[in-house]
Amino acid sequence: MKRYVLYGISIVVILATTLLLAFSPAQKQNGHQKVSLGMAKLVDMEESYIAGGEITLTVLISVIDTVNPEEKSYPLQLYVSSSYGSSLLDMSSKDGMTYFQIPPVFTKKSGVVQWRLIHAKKVFDEGSFMITPNSNKKAVVESYVGPPSIIAGGNDFTMLVTAATDTYDNLLPNNTEITIKHYQDGVETKSQYPTEDRIAWKRVFSSETTGKITFAATHKTDASKELMVEVLPNSPSNFSMEAKRVHTYADGNQIVTFSTSQIVDAYNNIVADGTLVTFSILSSEGTQSRTSGTTINGVAKGQLLHPNSPTQWQIKALVDGMAESNVLELAFNPFLLEFDVNYSETNHSITVGPLTSFMGQLVPDGAEVTLTQTELGIEETKFSFNGMVTFPILENYGDVATPTFTIEALGVSQSINLTKE
């Protein structure tokens, strides 16, 4: 009995050795007998395998004849193709069993794997099997949200899109349950969504108040990262404004400060810090000036120097294209009522001053004073120092016998006549 067992084992070893020599890579093998296949096919194959598992495909072979030992030998190979790529696999043998081992780079990628069993340029068998995502291990929940900021009021919305994958980055199949949570205005909302086309998604509309919306997605015990969306104020509503100044005189020195009320939207949300507000000023002479400021806690401020001459301003504040304030009117009174003008024949000069303001004090240095004589083509501007300005005058007035000089300071004009000797 033992003799027959040993005899059977010897036959199996000889057959395996023959097959390995016969199907070794193509090369000249003088002195070795080669074989011709009658049949080769894969057996015990399953329709699908779970990603990440080991896939071993057993091959069944029958030999029908030998061939000329001088001919080139061909290996029996398995051609596999999937979304990952394609490859030719060589056959292996162990304990009298011949098989093909699918590489891990193919077994970890879900999808259809096509295969062909090839020998000597002939296809002996072909087919396909499926690799399915591995739902037994820890999943990875990827979530994306956008846009990252929306406008308060209930008309604007953001969307969370989530997809669950296995540890090999294969998307889990349709109808996988995903839990989407969001926290808004102090209320947490939880909803269940089955994946469709391998993803799940949810729209969330803004409320009437500003703040943050927090999102999270989970699959069983696996969760995504926390995501947040900012709810910003809506377009600002019309607002009011006021002006503050030290006095009402047109001294060209003091500053007028314009301030808006707290600017809010239709839902009483304070507009975002840094919102630009433009203050537009129209004078009674028809000239326009502008200054601007940005909001801090909804309030914007702008500043402008007093005019140099009596006038009246109309001021309006604007958030360009969205909101505006009331029209504010400011009147500026003369800073000077009158001033002294003297001519010195000895020095041939006109002295203006002292220039004093509404309380009798000297005007600040740098007040603009202009001397004009139209017939002689004279126009000269100087700036006061200690309330005084001096203009040198030419001795020869030409053909003008009694030239009249006009002096203007801070919106007040006075004239002086000079007699030609």
MOGI-V7335 format. One record per pair of residues at least 24 apart in sequence whose ideal C-beta (glycine too) atoms are under 8 Angstrom apart, sorted by the first residue. I is the first residue (numbers start at 1). J is the second residue. D is the distance in Angstrom with one decimal. If there is no record, write none. Layout:
# MOGI-V7335
i: (I/I)
j: (J/J)
d: (D/D)
This chain:
# MOGI-V7335
i: (12/13/15/16/16/16/18/19/19/19/19/20/21/22/22/23/23/23/23/23/23/24/24/25/25/26/26/26/26/27/27/28/29/29/30/30/31/32/32/33/33/33/34/34/34/34/34/34/35/35/35/35/36/36/36/36/36/37/37/37/37/37/37/37/37/38/38/38/38/39/40/40/40/40/40/41/41/41/42/42/42/42/42/42/45/45/46/47/47/48/48/48/48/49/49/49/49/49/50/50/50/50/51/51/51/51/51/51/51/51/51/51/51/52/52/52/52/52/52/52/53/53/54/54/55/55/55/55/56/56/56/56/57/57/57/57/57/58/58/58/59/59/59/59/59/61/74/74/74/75/76/76/76/77/77/77/78/78/78/78/79/79/79/79/80/80/80/80/81/81/81/82/82/82/82/82/82/82/83/83/84/88/106/107/108/108/109/109/110/110/110/110/132/133/133/133/133/133/133/133/134/134/134/134/135/135/135/135/137/137/138/138/139/139/139/139/139/139/139/139/140/140/140/140/140/140/141/141/141/141/141/141/141/142/143/143/143/143/143/143/144/145/145/145/145/147/148/148/149/149/149/149/150/150/150/150/150/151/151/151/151/151/152/152/152/152/152/152/152/152/152/152/152/152/153/153/153/153/153/153/154/154/154/154/155/155/156/156/157/157/157/157/158/158/158/158/158/159/159/159/159/160/160/160/160/160/160/161/161/161/162/162/162/162/162/163/163/163/163/164/164/164/171/172/172/173/174/176/177/178/178/178/179/179/179/180/180/180/181/181/181/181/182/182/182/182/183/183/184/184/184/185/185/204/206/207/208/208/209/209/210/210/232/233/233/233/233/233/233/233/234/234/234/234/235/235/235/235/236/236/236/236/236/236/236/236/237/237/237/237/237/238/238/238/239/239/239/239/239/239/240/240/241/241/241/241/241/241/241/242/243/243/243/245/245/247/248/248/248/248/249/249/249/249/249/249/249/250/250/250/250/250/250/250/250/250/250/250/250/251/251/251/251/251/251/251/251/252/252/252/252/252/252/252/252/253/253/253/253/253/254/254/255/255/255/255/256/256/256/256/256/257/257/257/258/258/258/258/258/258/258/258/258/259/259/259/260/260/260/260/260/260/261/262/262/262/263/263/263/263/263/263/264/270/270/271/271/271/273/275/275/276/276/276/277/277/277/277/278/278/278/278/279/279/279/279/279/280/280/280/280/281/281/281/282/282/282/283/283/283/283/284/284/284/285/306/307/307/308/308/308/309/309/309/310/310/333/334/334/334/335/335/335/335/336/336/336/336/336/337/338/338/339/339/339/341/341/341/343/343/343/347/348/348/348/348/349/349/349/349/350/350/350/350/350/350/351/351/351/351/352/352/352/352/352/352/353/353/353/353/354/354/354/355/355/355/355/355/355/356/362/362/363/363/367/367/368/368/369/369/369/370/370/370/371/371/371/372/372/372/372/373/373/373/373/375/375/376/376/378/384/393)
j: (96/96/96/93/96/98/63/61/63/93/98/93/73/63/73/73/74/75/76/91/119/73/75/75/90/72/73/74/75/72/73/72/69/73/69/70/69/69/73/66/67/69/66/67/68/69/71/73/63/65/66/67/63/64/65/66/67/61/62/63/64/76/119/120/124/62/63/64/65/124/76/117/119/124/125/117/124/125/78/100/115/117/125/127/127/129/129/129/130/129/130/131/132/107/129/130/131/132/131/132/134/136/107/108/109/110/131/132/133/134/166/168/170/107/108/134/137/166/167/168/107/134/101/107/101/102/106/107/99/100/101/102/99/100/101/102/115/97/98/99/91/98/99/100/117/98/119/120/121/119/117/118/119/117/118/119/115/116/117/118/115/116/117/118/106/113/114/115/113/114/115/106/109/111/112/113/114/131/109/111/109/118/131/131/168/170/168/170/166/168/170/171/173/165/166/168/170/171/172/173/166/167/168/170/166/172/173/176/166/167/167/222/164/165/166/167/172/219/220/222/164/165/166/167/169/222/178/217/218/219/222/223/224/224/215/216/217/224/225/227/227/215/227/228/229/229/229/230/229/230/231/232/206/229/230/231/232/206/231/232/233/234/206/207/208/209/210/231/232/233/234/265/267/269/206/208/234/265/266/267/205/206/207/208/205/206/205/206/203/204/205/206/203/204/206/213/229/201/202/203/204/201/202/204/215/217/227/199/200/201/199/200/201/217/224/195/198/199/200/195/219/222/198/198/219/198/198/219/219/217/218/219/217/218/219/215/216/217/215/216/217/218/213/214/215/216/213/214/211/213/214/209/211/229/231/231/267/269/267/269/269/270/272/264/265/267/269/270/271/272/265/266/267/269/265/266/322/323/263/264/265/271/275/319/322/323/263/264/265/266/323/323/324/325/263/264/317/323/324/325/325/326/279/315/316/317/325/326/328/328/315/328/330/306/330/358/330/331/332/333/306/332/333/334/335/357/358/306/307/308/309/310/311/332/333/334/335/410/411/306/308/335/357/363/364/367/410/305/306/307/308/335/367/368/410/305/306/363/364/366/305/306/303/304/305/306/303/304/305/306/330/301/302/303/291/293/301/302/303/304/315/317/328/299/300/301/295/299/300/301/317/325/299/297/298/299/295/298/299/300/319/323/298/297/298/295/298/319/297/300/319/300/319/320/302/317/318/319/317/318/319/320/304/315/316/317/318/315/316/317/318/313/314/315/313/314/315/307/311/312/313/311/312/313/311/332/332/411/368/410/411/334/410/411/334/411/358/410/411/412/363/410/411/412/363/409/410/411/412/412/412/414/409/412/414/407/414/416/393/416/418/392/392/393/394/395/390/391/392/393/390/391/393/405/407/416/388/389/390/391/388/389/390/391/407/409/384/387/388/389/386/387/388/384/387/388/389/409/410/387/386/387/387/410/409/410/409/410/407/408/409/407/408/409/405/406/407/405/406/407/408/403/404/405/406/400/403/400/403/405/409/418)
d: (4.6/7.3/7.8/5.4/5.4/7.5/7.8/6.5/7.8/6.9/6.4/5.6/8.0/7.8/6.4/7.6/7.4/4.7/4.2/5.8/7.3/6.5/6.0/5.2/7.3/5.7/6.4/5.7/6.7/7.2/6.9/6.6/7.4/5.4/6.5/6.7/6.7/6.3/7.7/5.2/7.9/5.6/6.7/4.8/7.7/6.5/6.5/4.8/4.7/7.3/5.9/7.0/7.2/5.9/4.6/7.1/5.4/6.4/7.1/6.5/7.1/7.3/5.5/7.7/6.8/4.6/6.6/3.5/7.9/6.9/6.1/5.5/6.1/4.1/6.4/6.7/6.5/4.2/7.8/7.6/7.6/6.4/5.9/7.4/7.3/6.2/6.6/6.1/6.4/6.3/4.0/7.0/5.4/7.0/6.5/7.4/5.4/7.3/7.5/5.9/5.3/7.2/6.7/5.5/7.1/5.3/5.4/6.6/5.7/4.5/6.3/5.2/5.5/6.5/5.6/5.1/7.5/7.8/7.3/5.8/6.4/7.9/7.9/7.1/7.6/3.9/7.8/5.2/5.3/7.5/5.7/7.5/6.1/4.7/8.0/6.9/7.9/6.5/7.3/4.9/6.3/5.0/6.1/6.3/7.0/6.4/5.9/4.2/7.6/7.5/7.2/7.5/4.6/7.9/5.3/7.4/5.9/7.3/5.8/7.5/6.5/4.5/8.0/5.8/6.1/5.8/7.2/5.0/7.2/4.7/7.6/5.8/6.2/5.7/6.8/4.5/7.2/7.7/6.3/4.8/4.6/7.9/7.7/6.5/4.3/7.9/7.1/6.9/8.0/7.7/3.9/7.7/7.4/7.5/4.7/7.8/4.1/6.7/5.2/6.4/4.4/6.7/6.5/7.2/6.7/6.2/7.9/8.0/6.2/5.0/6.2/6.0/5.0/6.7/6.1/7.8/6.6/5.1/7.0/4.5/7.1/4.9/7.5/7.0/7.5/7.0/7.5/5.4/6.5/5.3/5.4/6.1/4.2/6.6/6.9/7.7/4.6/3.9/7.0/6.0/7.8/5.5/4.5/8.0/6.0/7.6/5.9/6.6/6.6/4.3/7.5/5.4/4.8/6.3/7.7/5.8/7.0/6.3/7.5/5.7/7.7/5.4/5.3/6.7/5.8/6.4/5.4/5.3/6.7/5.9/5.1/6.8/5.8/5.6/6.3/6.2/4.8/7.9/7.4/6.4/5.6/6.0/6.6/6.4/7.4/7.5/7.1/5.0/5.0/6.2/4.4/6.8/7.4/5.7/7.9/7.0/4.6/6.0/7.0/5.1/7.5/6.4/5.2/7.2/5.0/6.8/7.0/5.9/7.7/4.6/6.8/5.3/7.1/4.1/6.3/7.4/6.1/4.8/7.6/7.1/4.5/7.4/4.1/7.2/7.5/7.5/6.5/6.7/7.1/5.8/7.4/5.6/6.8/4.7/7.4/7.4/7.8/5.2/7.2/4.9/7.4/7.5/5.8/6.6/5.1/7.8/7.1/4.3/7.7/4.7/7.8/6.2/6.9/7.7/5.0/6.8/4.2/7.9/6.8/6.5/4.7/8.0/6.3/7.5/4.7/8.0/4.1/6.7/5.1/6.0/3.9/6.0/6.3/6.9/6.2/7.7/4.8/7.2/4.9/6.9/5.7/4.9/7.0/5.2/5.5/4.3/7.6/6.2/6.1/5.6/5.9/5.1/5.9/7.0/4.9/7.9/7.4/6.3/8.0/5.4/5.7/5.4/7.8/7.3/8.0/4.7/4.2/6.7/5.9/7.1/6.7/5.9/5.9/7.2/7.6/7.5/8.0/6.7/6.3/5.3/7.2/6.6/5.3/7.2/4.4/7.0/5.7/5.7/4.8/6.3/5.5/5.1/6.5/3.9/6.7/6.5/5.3/6.7/5.8/5.4/7.9/4.4/6.7/6.9/7.4/8.0/6.8/6.3/5.8/6.6/3.8/7.8/7.0/7.2/6.7/7.1/6.4/7.9/5.0/8.0/7.4/4.9/5.2/7.0/6.1/7.3/6.8/5.3/7.6/6.4/7.1/6.2/7.5/5.3/7.3/7.8/6.6/4.6/7.3/7.5/6.4/6.8/7.9/6.5/7.6/5.1/7.7/5.8/4.9/7.6/5.5/6.4/7.3/7.1/3.9/5.6/6.1/4.8/7.3/7.2/7.0/7.0/6.4/6.5/4.0/5.8/5.6/7.8/7.1/7.2/6.4/7.9/7.2/7.2/7.3/5.4/7.0/5.8/7.0/5.0/8.0/6.5/7.5/6.0/7.6/5.1/8.0/7.0/5.3/7.7/6.4/5.2/7.3/5.1/7.0/4.7/7.9/7.1/4.9/7.0/5.9/5.2/4.3/7.9/6.3/6.3/5.5/8.0/6.2/5.9/6.5/7.8/6.4/2.7/4.7/5.0/7.9/7.3/5.8/6.0/7.1/4.7/7.2/8.0/7.4/6.2/5.0/7.5/4.5/7.1/6.8/6.9/6.3/6.9/6.7/5.5/5.4/4.9/7.4/6.0/5.9/7.9/6.5/5.0/7.3/5.6/5.3/6.2/5.0/5.9/7.2/4.7/6.0/6.3/7.3/6.6/6.8/7.5/5.2/8.0/7.0/4.4/7.5/7.4/5.5/6.7/6.9/5.0/3.9/6.1/7.7/3.9/6.0/5.7/4.6/7.5/7.8/6.1/7.6/6.7/6.5/3.8/5.9/7.1/6.3/6.0/7.2/7.6/6.6/7.2/4.5/7.2/4.8/7.6/6.0/7.5/5.6/7.1/4.7/7.8/7.3/5.6/7.1/5.1/7.4/5.2/6.4/6.2/6.1/7.7/7.7/7.2)
